[in-house]
Amino acid sequence: MLVRRIAVFLFVALAAARTAGAGIDKESQKWLEDVTAIILPEEAKIYGQLKDRTERIEFEKIFWARRDPEPGTAENEFQKTFLTRKVQADERFKRPGLAGSATGCGRMLILMGEPDSIRKEEGDTNVDQHQIAMRVPEIWTYKDRGDIWFRGGEGTITVDRSCAVKPMMAASLTRLAETRVVNPGLTYKVVAGRITRLADLLPKATPAQEMLSSGRQDFALAAQIGYFRADGPTAVIGLVRAEGTGLSVQEAGGKKVADVVVVAHAVTDDGRVAAVDERPISAPVGTDGSVQAAYRLYLKAGHYTLKYGVLDPKSGKGAVASASADVPDLNGTDLSAGTLMVVQDIVEGAKSNPGDPLDGFVLGSLKLVPRFGNSFARSEAAHFFYTVNGSVDEAGKSNLSVGFSLLKGTQLVASTPSQTFTDPHVVTSVGPVDLRFEPGAYTARLKVKDNLTQKQTTVDQGFEIK
């Protein structure tokens, strides 16, 4: 009876879909049942209230757009992954009267991906002939992946003979489905059974974004760019420096600040905008009259043209510049390395603050404090931050050797012993390093070797000591 009670709990999502689908056309009812694993109860309710098939087709467009991780690209990566996993789930877990994708097993496969291991439970002999004809109970094990984390690094989930999971896990899957809505600003606006079209919901270009298509240069503008690991696409972070002489400057708290908008977008080789970031900030004016701020874009590996700019809404003045970017894959299965970044400090326990001009450099609980131009005094110390990605063996372990050194020209002036990492995603730093060396130009060098594939890579970053 326990098996049946748990199974009934898992039918709730499907029942909600069927209730919402009562009285609608068969095509819409079929779509509703197909997305049972990921549709939210309130979405299913709205879908069932729409006037006709035309309105429901528009709902479906909004439904997928809400879950599109990269709205600027032609392909909806989430939808593609969902459809692939749904086919697999329907083939592997189909039950009488229930699609495989609507079972607990199916929902886990769709929302969490393939488990790291599956072990069949043994010793369950007190079952009747009907249960014997069903699946053997299993224990699925997942390790941390992407945005799915477990206490202790892995989680085990029991799946019963009917491919159902326990109520607590079913509730967790529903919460996980909620997190797949990455564009919550796209809402379902329904009046008298009619829904607002997706095209009318999409954000219109702001003045700052429109400025990117111009070649404006009302003041000097420059940037330095870095690549860092993130859960999913690579984080491309730019530190922008604008000459304050062309900006409206005012006093705030005894300091000079400039209220500006920092904007950036990445354009693919075929002309599509792959990502956009826009940040209104109040930036302190430096002693040299400049202001600095950061932007952050999430991009798949590949070549892009980055366009970035700073707009002063008060005066209407702005400046735009561009740069070419070859973005590495820092979440792949092969050796790769991000930017070796020289920073003046690394703050632990940091939290994102949209009003902070350097909020783009908050990575998890760390905040990097960059130095534009990488110029330091001999009395200072610096940190050298880097991210490395490597291949894994059958046990999911890497074997990466990383060596760090400082050179003045071709002369070695300092180095650290080579370190070995078994985590495939290395995010760490060297420092603080005392910079009491002779003034001049220096190179920080990172040498990385993947001992599993024997591949090697070297990353250099220049800096200056005055």
C-alpha positions in Angstrom: 0.0 0.0 0.0 2.9 2.3 0.7 3.9 2.0 -3.0 0.5 3.1 -4.1 0.3 6.1 -1.7 3.6 7.5 -2.9 2.6 6.9 -6.5 -0.7 8.8 -5.9 1.3 11.8 -4.6 3.3 11.9 -7.8 0.2 11.9 -9.9 -0.7 15.4 -8.5 1.2 17.3 -11.2 -0.3 15.2 -14.0 -3.8 15.5 -12.4 -3.4 19.3 -12.3 -2.5 19.3 -16.0 -5.5 17.1 -16.8 -7.8 19.3 -14.8 -6.5 22.4 -16.5 -6.9 20.6 -19.8 -10.5 19.6 -19.4 -12.6 21.1 -22.1 -9.8 22.3 -24.3 -8.8 20.9 -27.8 -6.8 17.7 -28.0 -3.7 19.3 -29.3 -3.5 21.7 -26.4 -4.3 18.9 -23.9 -1.5 16.8 -25.4 1.0 19.7 -25.1 -0.1 20.3 -21.4 0.6 16.6 -20.6 3.9 16.7 -22.4 5.2 19.4 -20.2 3.9 17.9 -16.9 7.4 17.5 -15.6 8.2 21.2 -15.7 5.0 23.2 -15.8 4.1 25.1 -12.6 0.5 24.6 -11.2 -0.3 28.3 -11.7 0.8 28.1 -15.3 -1.4 25.0 -15.9 -4.3 26.9 -14.5 -3.8 29.9 -16.7 -3.4 27.7 -19.8 -6.8 26.1 -19.1 -8.5 29.5 -18.9 -7.5 30.7 -22.3 -10.1 31.3 -24.9 -8.9 29.2 -27.9 -6.0 27.4 -29.5 -4.5 30.6 -30.9 -4.2 32.0 -27.4 -2.7 28.8 -26.1 -0.1 28.8 -28.8 1.0 32.3 -27.7 1.1 31.0 -24.1 3.4 28.2 -25.2 5.8 30.7 -26.8 5.9 32.6 -23.5 6.3 29.4 -21.5 9.5 28.5 -23.4 10.8 32.0 -23.5 10.6 32.2 -19.7 12.9 29.2 -19.5 15.4 30.3 -22.3 18.8 30.8 -20.7 20.1 32.8 -23.7 17.1 34.8 -25.2 19.4 36.5 -27.7 20.2 33.2 -29.5 18.1 31.5 -32.2 17.9 28.3 -30.2 16.3 27.7 -26.9 18.9 25.5 -25.2 16.5 24.5 -22.3 13.7 23.5 -24.7 16.2 21.4 -26.7 17.5 19.6 -23.6 14.0 19.1 -22.3 12.7 17.5 -25.5 15.7 15.1 -25.7 15.4 14.0 -22.1 11.6 13.7 -22.4 12.0 11.2 -25.3 14.5 9.2 -23.1 12.2 9.3 -20.1 9.1 8.2 -22.1 11.1 5.3 -23.5 12.6 4.1 -20.2 9.9 4.8 -17.6 6.5 4.4 -19.2 3.8 3.0 -16.8 0.3 1.9 -17.7 -1.7 5.1 -18.2 1.2 7.3 -17.4 3.9 8.7 -19.7 7.4 8.0 -18.5 8.2 11.7 -18.4 5.4 12.2 -15.8 6.9 9.6 -13.4 9.3 10.4 -10.6 12.1 8.8 -12.6 11.1 10.9 -15.6 11.0 14.1 -13.7 14.4 13.5 -12.2 15.9 12.7 -15.6 14.4 15.8 -17.1 15.2 18.3 -14.3 18.5 16.8 -13.0 19.9 14.8 -15.9 21.3 11.3 -15.9 22.4 10.2 -12.4 26.0 9.4 -11.7 25.1 5.9 -10.7 22.0 3.6 -10.3 22.0 0.7 -7.9 19.2 -1.8 -7.7 17.8 -2.6 -4.3 18.1 -6.2 -3.1 16.4 -8.2 -0.4 12.8 -7.0 -1.2 11.1 -10.4 -1.4 7.8 -9.6 0.2 6.0 -8.6 -3.0 3.1 -9.9 -5.0 3.1 -11.0 -8.6 1.8 -7.6 -9.8 4.7 -5.9 -8.2 7.2 -8.4 -9.6 6.1 -7.4 -13.1 7.0 -3.9 -12.3 10.5 -2.3 -12.0 13.0 -3.3 -9.4 13.4 -0.6 -6.7 16.5 1.5 -7.4 18.8 4.0 -5.6 19.9 6.9 -7.8 23.0 8.8 -6.8 23.7 12.3 -8.0 26.8 14.4 -7.3 27.0 18.2 -7.3 26.4 19.5 -10.8 25.7 23.0 -12.2 23.1 24.7 -10.0 22.2 21.4 -8.2 24.0 20.9 -4.9 23.8 18.3 -2.2 24.9 18.3 1.4 28.2 16.5 1.4 28.6 16.7 -2.3 26.2 13.9 -3.3 22.6 12.8 -2.8 20.9 9.4 -3.0 17.3 9.1 -4.0 15.1 5.9 -3.7 12.9 5.1 -6.6 10.1 2.5 -5.9 8.7 -0.2 -8.2 6.3 2.2 -9.9 9.1 4.6 -10.6 7.8 7.0 -8.0 9.9 9.0 -5.5 9.1 9.9 -1.9 6.9 13.0 -1.3 9.7 15.1 0.0 11.7 14.5 -3.2 8.7 15.1 -5.4 8.3 18.5 -3.7 12.0 19.2 -4.3 11.5 18.5 -8.0 8.7 21.0 -8.1 10.9 23.6 -6.5 13.6 22.7 -9.0 11.1 23.2 -11.8 10.5 26.7 -10.5 14.2 27.6 -10.8 14.1 26.8 -14.5 12.1 30.0 -15.0 15.1 32.2 -15.7 13.2 35.1 -17.2 10.4 35.8 -14.6 9.8 39.2 -16.1 8.0 37.6 -18.9 4.6 37.1 -17.3 1.2 35.8 -18.5 -1.1 38.8 -18.9 -4.6 37.5 -19.5 -7.8 39.6 -20.0 -11.1 38.0 -20.8 -9.3 34.8 -22.1 -6.9 36.7 -24.3 -3.2 36.7 -23.6 -0.7 39.5 -24.3 1.6 38.5 -27.1 5.3 37.5 -26.4 6.5 40.2 -28.8 4.8 42.8 -26.7 6.3 41.4 -23.5 9.9 41.4 -24.7 12.0 44.3 -23.3 12.5 47.2 -25.7 16.0 48.6 -26.2 16.9 51.3 -23.6 18.7 54.5 -24.5 22.0 52.9 -23.3 21.4 49.8 -25.5 20.5 52.0 -28.5 23.7 53.9 -28.0 25.8 50.7 -28.6 24.8 50.8 -32.3 26.4 54.2 -32.6 30.1 55.2 -32.7 29.7 57.9 -30.1 32.9 59.1 -28.3 31.9 62.1 -26.2 34.7 61.1 -23.7 37.6 58.6 -23.6 36.7 55.0 -22.9 38.7 51.9 -22.4 38.2 48.4 -20.9 40.0 45.2 -19.9 38.3 41.9 -20.2 38.5 38.6 -18.3 37.0 35.1 -18.6 35.9 33.2 -15.5 34.1 30.0 -14.7 30.4 30.0 -13.9 27.7 27.4 -13.6 26.9 27.1 -17.3 28.3 29.5 -19.9 31.5 31.3 -19.2 31.4 34.6 -17.3 32.9 37.5 -19.4 33.7 40.4 -17.1 34.8 43.8 -18.3 36.3 46.6 -16.3 35.4 49.9 -18.0 37.2 53.2 -17.4 35.7 56.5 -18.6 37.3 59.9 -18.4 35.3 61.9 -15.9 35.8 65.2 -17.8 32.8 64.4 -20.0 30.5 63.3 -17.2 28.1 65.1 -14.8 29.8 65.0 -11.4 28.2 65.8 -8.1 29.0 65.6 -4.4 27.7 62.6 -2.3 28.7 62.0 1.2 31.8 64.2 0.9 32.9 62.4 -2.3 32.6 63.1 -6.0 30.5 60.6 -7.9 29.0 60.3 -11.4 25.6 58.6 -11.9 26.1 56.7 -15.2 24.8 53.6 -17.0 27.2 50.9 -18.0 26.0 48.7 -20.8 27.5 45.9 -22.9 26.4 43.3 -25.4 28.0 40.4 -27.3 27.4 39.9 -31.0 28.0 36.6 -32.7 29.7 36.3 -36.1 26.3 36.1 -37.8 25.2 39.3 -36.2 22.9 38.1 -33.4 23.1 39.7 -29.9 23.9 36.7 -27.6 23.8 38.6 -24.3 23.2 42.0 -22.8 24.1 43.6 -19.5 23.0 47.1 -18.3 23.8 48.5 -14.9 22.8 52.0 -13.6 25.5 52.9 -11.0 26.8 55.8 -8.9 30.6 55.5 -9.5 33.2 57.4 -7.4 35.4 59.7 -9.4 39.1 58.8 -9.0 41.9 61.3 -8.3 42.7 61.3 -12.0 39.1 62.3 -12.8 38.1 58.9 -14.2 35.2 56.5 -13.2 35.4 52.7 -13.3 32.6 50.1 -13.4 32.1 46.5 -14.4 29.8 44.6 -16.6 29.3 40.8 -16.9 28.0 38.7 -19.7 27.4 34.9 -19.8 28.5 33.4 -23.1 29.0 30.0 -24.7 32.5 29.2 -26.0 33.1 30.9 -29.3 34.1 34.2 -31.0 32.2 37.4 -30.3 32.4 41.1 -30.8 31.9 42.9 -27.5 30.4 46.4 -27.6 30.4 48.3 -24.3 29.6 51.9 -23.4 29.0 54.4 -20.6 26.0 56.8 -20.8 25.5 59.9 -18.6 21.7 60.2 -18.5 21.8 63.7 -17.1 23.9 65.3 -19.9 23.1 62.8 -22.6 26.8 62.3 -23.3 28.1 58.8 -24.0 30.9 56.7 -25.4 31.1 53.3 -27.1 34.0 51.0 -27.8 34.4 47.4 -29.0 36.7 44.5 -28.6 37.1 41.0 -30.1 36.6 38.1 -27.7 37.4 34.4 -28.0 35.5 32.9 -25.1 36.8 29.6 -23.7 34.7 26.7 -22.4 35.4 26.6 -18.7 32.8 23.9 -18.0 33.8 21.4 -20.8 35.5 18.0 -20.7 38.9 19.2 -22.0 41.7 21.3 -20.6 41.0 25.0 -20.6 41.9 28.1 -18.5 40.4 31.4 -17.8 42.1 34.7 -17.3 45.0 35.0 -14.9 43.8 38.2 -13.2 46.0 40.5 -11.1 43.9 42.1 -8.4 44.6 44.3 -5.4 42.4 42.3 -3.1 40.0 39.4 -2.8 37.1 39.9 -0.4 35.6 36.8 1.1 32.0 36.5 2.2 30.9 39.1 -0.4 27.3 39.4 -1.6 26.0 40.8 -4.8 25.0 44.5 -4.6 23.6 45.9 -7.9 24.5 49.5 -6.8 28.2 48.6 -6.5 30.2 49.7 -9.6 32.3 46.5 -9.2 29.4 44.1 -8.6 30.3 42.3 -11.8 33.4 41.0 -10.1 31.4 39.2 -7.4 31.9 35.5 -8.1 29.9 33.4 -5.6 31.1 34.5 -2.2 34.3 36.2 -3.5 34.7 39.7 -4.7 37.7 40.5 -6.9 39.0 44.1 -6.5 40.7 44.9 -9.9 43.3 47.5 -10.7 42.7 49.1 -14.1 46.0 48.8 -16.1 47.5 46.3 -13.6 49.9 49.0 -12.3 51.1 48.6 -8.7 53.5 50.4 -6.3 56.4 48.4 -4.8 54.9 49.0 -1.4 51.8 47.0 -2.4 50.8 43.4 -2.6 48.8 41.6 -5.3 46.7 38.5 -5.7 46.7 36.4 -8.8 43.3 34.8 -9.4 42.7 32.0 -12.0 40.2 29.3 -13.1 41.2 26.0 -14.7 39.1 23.2 -16.2 40.3 19.7 -16.8 39.2 16.2 -18.0 38.1 13.5 -15.5 38.6 9.8 -15.1 35.9 7.2 -14.6 35.7 8.1 -10.9 35.0 11.8 -11.8 38.4 12.9 -10.7 40.9 15.2 -12.5 44.7 15.2 -12.3 45.8 18.8 -12.9 49.3 20.2 -12.2 49.5 24.0 -12.0 52.7 26.0 -11.6 52.9 29.8 -11.0 55.8 32.1 -11.6 56.7 35.8 -12.0 59.2 36.9 -14.7 60.9 40.2 -15.5 61.5 39.8 -19.2 62.9 36.3 -19.5 64.3 36.2 -16.0 62.5 34.2 -13.3 62.1 36.3 -10.1 59.6 34.2 -8.1 57.7 30.9 -8.3 55.5 28.6 -6.3 55.8 24.7 -6.1 53.6 23.0 -8.6 50.2 22.1 -7.2 48.0 19.1 -8.0 44.2 19.3 -8.2 41.7 16.5 -8.4 38.7 18.8 -8.8 38.0 19.3 -12.6 37.0 22.9 -11.9 39.7 24.8 -10.1 39.0 28.3 -8.9 41.7 29.7 -6.7 44.4 32.3 -6.3 48.1 32.9 -5.4 48.7 35.7 -2.9 48.9 38.1 -1.4 52.3 38.5 -3.1 54.7 41.2 -1.8 55.7 43.3 -4.8 59.0 44.6 -3.5 60.8 43.9 -6.8 62.7 46.3 -9.0 60.4 48.7 -10.9 59.4 47.6 -14.4 57.2 45.4 -16.5 56.5 41.9 -15.3 54.7 38.8 -16.5 52.6 36.5 -14.3 52.7 33.0 -15.8 50.5 30.0 -15.2 51.5 26.6 -16.6 48.8 23.9 -16.5 49.1 20.3 -17.4 46.3 17.7 -17.6 48.0 14.5 -16.5 45.1 12.4 -17.8 45.3 13.6 -21.4 48.9 15.0 -21.3 47.7 18.3 -22.7 49.3 21.5 -21.5 48.5 25.2 -21.6 50.1 28.4 -20.5 48.4 31.6 -19.5 50.3 35.0 -19.2 49.2 38.3 -17.7 51.3 41.4 -17.7 51.5 43.9 -14.9 53.7 46.8 -13.8 55.6 47.7 -10.6 56.4 51.4 -10.2 
